[in-house]
């Protein structure tokens, strides 16, 4: 059986593979481009440890086997990361964690094309819905997911680092 990364590589114009600790420098370089996002909840510049924490973090009540922290590579360079947890929090539901792109390598239109291609592959794998959390103060992400036809499901509060913040749960039926 093909891995999720292999299936995505076949559908996308990128080499897709699971990220590991060997990719820490690349992950950090990519996420540093998004300091404006991290400024919503950090009072300092993003650290390498913070940038790479998703390598080991697994959602509560999920197993490590359900988590797929994927990197999209173009000519050997990491140009996007996406964090997916399959069958979480319910069967046939996919939780979409962080999705970062290298804005110097990927246009806004390409960013949307990539997420739509990923969703199409997830649907082929029997996923029915995708959900994600966006910080209420993160207007660029809200705009992106609303333009990608995600619907607002609910409002909540979430702990980000040491701070509680208002957040929105978005959902898209596949």
Secondary structure, DSSP 8 states (H G I E B T S, - for coil): ---HHHHHHHHSSSEEEE--GGGHHHHHHHHHTTHHHHTTT-SS---HHHHTGGGT---TT--GGGEEEEEEEETTEEEEEEEEEET-SSTTEEEEEEEEE-TTTS-HHHHHHHHHHHHHHHHHTT--EEEEEEETT-HHHHHHHHHTT-EEEEEEEEEETTEEEEEEEEEEE-
